[in-house]
Amino acid sequence: IRAPLAGTVVERDVTVGESVTAEQSIFTVADFSSVWVELSVYARDLGAVRIGQVATVVSSDLGTEATGTINYIGRLVGEETRSAPARLVLRNPTGEWRPGLFVTVRLIREEVEVPLAVSTEAIQAFRDWQVVFVNYGDWFEARPLELGRTDGQWVEVRSGLKAGDRYAARNSFAVKAEIGKLGATHDH
């Protein structure tokens, strides 16, 4: 028996010795060299999703990610889910992406170049300000910032810092705690 395409047998509807007709389907063969990722796009996000848009697909189960392209967006919004179906095609040459996996899909709404940005992890609330701790030799100083847009990982700095200033990008909460301890020992 020859299959009309190369692939993997995913279903068998025949047993040895059973008679079959020419029209009867006895095997289902699937080509996993590319897979579809089916998405539910909430109604409020439909304006940010478009055909041809590149998306990142992440599988926490596999510990991997890949990029694909949106190739379909449904026209109807479900009454109960308040979302529309969408699909992207993901190249799968090694076969690691398997149908049925739960994945997270990240889309870029908009890309904007900003003159200066800092890591969101670096920003701390200090008194009434949003600050980063700028490095001066062995010391850190709380530097109030005027912040702009964020993508969740980086935040635009509109004022308060200039390019080249060294700041505590990680563990800034520890720097804040140390500064708080120093202030507490001197307040009587």
C-alpha positions as a printed NumPy array, in Angstrom:
array([[  0.   ,   0.   ,   0.   ],
       [  1.407,   3.392,  -1.002],
       [  0.57 ,   6.662,   0.691],
       [  0.036,   9.738,  -1.477],
       [  2.515,  11.688,   0.683],
       [  5.529,  11.102,   2.887],
       [  4.806,  11.27 ,   6.584],
       [  3.956,   9.411,   9.747],
       [  1.066,   6.97 ,  10.221],
       [ -1.059,   8.506,  12.982],
       [ -4.146,   6.315,  12.714],
       [ -4.858,   2.79 ,  11.54 ],
       [ -8.399,   1.637,  10.716],
       [ -7.683,  -1.902,   9.53 ],
       [ -6.554,  -5.201,  11.013],
       [ -4.567,  -8.   ,   9.423],
       [ -6.826, -10.222,   7.294],
       [ -9.66 ,  -7.685,   7.043],
       [-11.038,  -7.094,   3.552],
       [-11.226,  -3.484,   2.383],
       [-12.636,  -1.587,  -0.559],
       [-10.684,   0.812,  -2.752],
       [-12.596,   3.786,  -1.322],
       [-12.065,   2.865,   2.319],
       [ -9.586,   4.834,   4.424],
       [ -7.345,   2.396,   6.253],
       [ -4.493,   4.636,   7.43 ],
       [ -4.162,   8.307,   8.227],
       [ -0.774,   9.756,   7.356],
       [  0.358,  13.171,   8.596],
       [  3.203,  15.356,   7.394],
       [  4.761,  16.972,  10.478],
       [  7.39 ,  19.015,   8.59 ],
       [  5.222,  21.985,   9.501],
       [  2.48 ,  22.26 ,  12.107],
       [ -0.374,  24.631,  12.735],
       [ -0.587,  26.571,  15.961],
       [ -4.189,  27.468,  16.679],
       [ -4.719,  30.646,  18.674],
       [ -7.625,  32.323,  20.388],
       [ -7.334,  36.073,  19.912],
       [ -9.415,  38.116,  22.335],
       [-11.685,  40.7  ,  20.7  ],
       [ -9.756,  43.578,  22.326],
       [ -6.521,  42.342,  20.677],
       [ -7.844,  41.751,  17.146],
       [ -6.588,  45.145,  15.957],
       [ -3.011,  44.136,  16.832],
       [ -3.027,  40.822,  14.919],
       [ -2.655,  40.656,  11.15 ],
       [ -1.97 ,  38.068,   8.477],
       [  1.741,  37.851,   7.706],
       [  2.727,  38.948,  11.22 ],
       [  5.666,  37.095,  12.736],
       [  5.062,  35.506,  16.139],
       [  7.198,  33.65 ,  18.661],
       [  5.849,  30.304,  19.85 ],
       [  7.099,  29.101,  23.252],
       [  6.651,  25.648,  24.754],
       [  7.428,  25.456,  28.457],
       [  7.011,  21.664,  28.237],
       [  9.749,  21.367,  25.592],
       [ 11.789,  24.306,  26.864],
       [ 12.042,  25.725,  23.367],
       [ 10.764,  28.49 ,  21.136],
       [ 10.464,  29.164,  17.408],
       [  8.987,  31.756,  15.083],
       [  6.096,  31.382,  12.693],
       [  3.811,  33.553,  10.61 ],
       [  0.097,  34.246,  11.127],
       [ -1.695,  32.951,   8.029],
       [ -5.346,  32.967,   9.1  ],
       [ -7.58 ,  35.102,  11.33 ],
       [-11.218,  34.097,  11.74 ],
       [-13.917,  36.672,  11.021],
       [-16.287,  35.568,  13.814],
       [-15.892,  36.245,  17.539],
       [-17.248,  33.48 ,  19.764],
       [-20.112,  34.534,  22.02 ],
       [-18.807,  32.628,  25.041],
       [-15.048,  33.026,  24.548],
       [-15.119,  36.587,  23.158],
       [-12.234,  35.544,  20.928],
       [-11.633,  34.763,  17.269],
       [ -9.608,  31.819,  15.987],
       [ -6.272,  32.452,  14.305],
       [ -3.559,  30.17 ,  13.016],
       [  0.121,  30.313,  12.327],
       [  2.337,  27.863,  10.517],
       [  5.447,  26.683,  12.288],
       [  8.282,  24.972,  10.425],
       [  9.057,  21.654,  12.103],
       [ 11.981,  19.99 ,  10.273],
       [ 13.103,  17.959,  13.318],
       [  9.575,  16.998,  14.369],
       [  9.964,  18.317,  17.918],
       [  6.723,  20.372,  17.756],
       [  3.878,  17.915,  18.272],
       [  0.185,  18.507,  17.718],
       [ -1.664,  18.906,  21.011],
       [  1.095,  20.754,  22.883],
       [  0.059,  23.791,  24.875],
       [  2.104,  26.808,  23.835],
       [  2.335,  30.525,  24.463],
       [  2.407,  32.857,  21.47 ],
       [  4.055,  36.287,  21.667],
       [  3.267,  38.92 ,  19.068],
       [  4.988,  42.247,  18.669],
       [  2.333,  44.953,  18.547],
       [  4.693,  47.736,  17.647],
       [  8.413,  48.321,  17.51 ],
       [  9.655,  51.723,  18.554],
       [ 13.25 ,  52.804,  18.878],
       [ 13.886,  54.838,  22.001],
       [ 17.051,  56.808,  22.759],
       [ 17.545,  55.249,  26.207],
       [ 15.969,  52.34 ,  28.096],
       [ 16.665,  50.461,  31.334],
       [ 15.804,  46.972,  32.499],
       [ 12.47 ,  46.813,  34.362],
       [ 14.273,  44.75 ,  37.011],
       [ 16.455,  47.782,  37.782],
       [ 13.569,  50.118,  38.625],
       [ 12.585,  50.536,  42.264],
       [ 10.036,  52.707,  44.051],
       [ 12.   ,  54.973,  46.4  ],
       [ 10.175,  57.613,  48.423],
       [  7.807,  59.139,  45.828],
       [  9.944,  58.345,  42.779],
       [ 10.72 ,  55.58 ,  40.349],
       [ 14.517,  55.251,  40.499],
       [ 17.531,  53.291,  39.369],
       [ 20.632,  53.069,  41.523],
       [ 23.525,  54.698,  39.685],
       [ 27.044,  53.509,  40.478],
       [ 29.633,  56.005,  41.76 ],
       [ 32.798,  54.05 ,  42.619],
       [ 31.864,  51.887,  45.629],
       [ 28.538,  53.659,  46.218],
       [ 25.093,  53.766,  44.637],
       [ 22.829,  56.795,  44.422],
       [ 19.072,  56.679,  43.882],
       [ 18.414,  58.541,  40.614],
       [ 14.769,  59.58 ,  39.999],
       [ 13.599,  58.919,  36.454],
       [ 10.846,  60.068,  34.179],
       [  9.744,  56.875,  32.449],
       [  7.944,  56.236,  29.188],
       [  6.757,  53.149,  27.317],
       [  7.57 ,  49.602,  28.341],
       [  7.544,  46.178,  26.702],
       [  7.655,  44.364,  30.034],
       [ 11.431,  43.863,  29.938],
       [ 12.687,  47.368,  29.135],
       [ 11.377,  50.823,  30.021],
       [ 12.026,  54.006,  28.089],
       [ 13.868,  56.691,  30.097],
       [ 12.722,  60.198,  29.177],
       [ 14.911,  61.991,  31.73 ],
       [ 17.084,  61.413,  34.787],
       [ 19.744,  59.222,  33.205],
       [ 22.11 ,  59.585,  30.289],
       [ 23.685,  57.015,  27.992],
       [ 26.75 ,  55.471,  29.585],
       [ 25.61 ,  55.889,  33.208],
       [ 26.246,  52.635,  35.087],
       [ 23.304,  51.411,  37.147],
       [ 22.348,  48.311,  39.129],
       [ 20.538,  46.322,  36.458],
       [ 19.995,  43.237,  38.648],
       [ 19.322,  42.808,  42.344],
       [ 18.458,  46.497,  42.686],
       [ 16.129,  45.537,  45.539],
       [ 19.255,  44.543,  47.527],
       [ 20.818,  47.969,  46.864],
       [ 17.57 ,  49.613,  47.988],
       [ 17.576,  47.519,  51.177],
       [ 21.184,  48.489,  51.978],
       [ 20.452,  52.184,  51.424],
       [ 17.407,  51.821,  53.681],
       [ 19.566,  50.274,  56.433],
       [ 22.11 ,  53.096,  56.197],
       [ 19.354,  55.687,  56.454],
       [ 17.769,  53.926,  59.436],
       [ 21.027,  53.903,  61.413],
       [ 21.396,  57.676,  61.063],
       [ 17.799,  58.673,  61.845],
       [ 17.431,  59.323,  65.612]])
